[in-house]
Amino acid sequence: MDTAAKMTIDPVAQFASDVRAGLCKTGQKELPSKYLYDPLGFTLFEAISQLPEYGLTRADERLLRRHSMEIVRHVPSPALVSELGSGSGRKTRWILRALCEREPVSYYPIEISRTALASCESELGDIDCVSIVGIEREYLDGLREVAALRADGVHLLVLFLGSTIGNFDSGADARFLSGVRSVLARGDSLLLGADLLKPIERMIEAYDDPLGVTAAFNLNLLGRINRELDGDFDLRQFEHVARFNEATRSIEMHLRSKRRQVVNVGRGGFAATFAAGETIWTESSHKYTRREIVELAASSGFRQEAQWVDDEWPFAESLLLAV
């Protein structure tokens, strides 16, 4: 895999800047969820995806396995494939193999995690007809780079799987998809994964498993600050919390301070004070209705062409066309 590694800003400096902004924020402290995925975080998330309580990843993969041939029938040939946040690429295999039934495929996974890109190459490198070029970028920057590579007449299929769209705040999901649409040409495709609303108890358990793997994943963000930014978080003095926000229909992950404490972040040049019970908001996962996905697509410059839904764990794959 040829990994593009040009960066416009030092990633550690950007990490420090974002941590300072989030922990010094008035009111609710927060940290960007993208920083959960360092090498250890990536490994822990892969473990989460195998837990019986977390059905999302298996539903995503079931739909792609069962319907891949039908999905690619909606995609004109020749096609270039790019994926926003590929992770290990395991579930992407089904789409790539279906496309390979008609032609060789160029596949561009876009990730901020070099570990994820390496895992993706390892997972998919055995598919002979697929050429993999990893792009180590933020999603939209990477997609612009990929779009600039395509020849005239080549269709671009963008994969945004795993319900990452649900991690955006209300309204930000539409703005992000509008940004994706601005890169695409009319008639290009976006395959969008989205987790659907289900009973609250079932959703909470998926983000607060009895084994504590999700808790370790969340707490690792504080460990990452210690390792990379010379922080002095005592992880024993914070606890993982998952809760459902009725107003936004989202599961929220927080890290709650067990006592009043002051934490220093050396490379950020600041100290953050926590009251007992105060939380750091680390991730949201919005749960959609099927109708909401149609409306989201329309507001972002897309039309829903087709949709497939898993019944075992309500989850949708929607094929959207740029209009």
Stockholm file with secondary structure:
# STOCKHOLM 1.0

chainA/1-323         MDTAAKMTIDPVAQFASDVRAGLCKTGQKELPSKYLYDPLGFTLFEAISQLPEYGLTRADERLLRRHSMEIVRHVPSPALVSELGSGSGRKTRWILRALCEREPVSYYPIEISRTALASCESELGDIDCVSIVGIEREYLDGLREVAALRADGVHLLVLFLGSTIGNFDSGADARFLSGVRSVLARGDSLLLGADLLKPIERMIEAYDDPLGVTAAFNLNLLGRINRELDGDFDLRQFEHVARFNEATRSIEMHLRSKRRQVVNVGRGGFAATFAAGETIWTESSHKYTRREIVELAASSGFRQEAQWVDDEWPFAESLLLAV
#=GR chainA/1-323 SS CCCBCCCSSCHHHHHHHHHHHHHSCSSSEECCGGGGCSHHHHHHHHHHTTSTTCCHHHHHHHHHHHHHHHHHHTSCSSEEEEEESCTTCTTTHHHHHHHHTTSCEEEEEEESCHHHHHHHHHHHTTCTTEEECCEESCHHHHHHHHHTTCCTTCEEEEEECTTGGGGSCTTHHHHHHHHHHHHSCTTCEEEEEEEBCCCHHHHHHHTSCTTCHHHHHHHHHHHHHHHHHCBCCCGGGEEEEEEEETTTTEEEEEEEESSCEEEEEGGGTEEEEECTTCEEEEEEEECBCHHHHHHHHHHTTEEEEEEEEETTTTEEEEEEEEC
#=GC SS_cons         CCCBCCCSSCHHHHHHHHHHHHHSCSSSEECCGGGGCSHHHHHHHHHHTTSTTCCHHHHHHHHHHHHHHHHHHTSCSSEEEEEESCTTCTTTHHHHHHHHTTSCEEEEEEESCHHHHHHHHHHHTTCTTEEECCEESCHHHHHHHHHTTCCTTCEEEEEECTTGGGGSCTTHHHHHHHHHHHHSCTTCEEEEEEEBCCCHHHHHHHTSCTTCHHHHHHHHHHHHHHHHHCBCCCGGGEEEEEEEETTTTEEEEEEEESSCEEEEEGGGTEEEEECTTCEEEEEEEECBCHHHHHHHHHHTTEEEEEEEEETTTTEEEEEEEEC
//
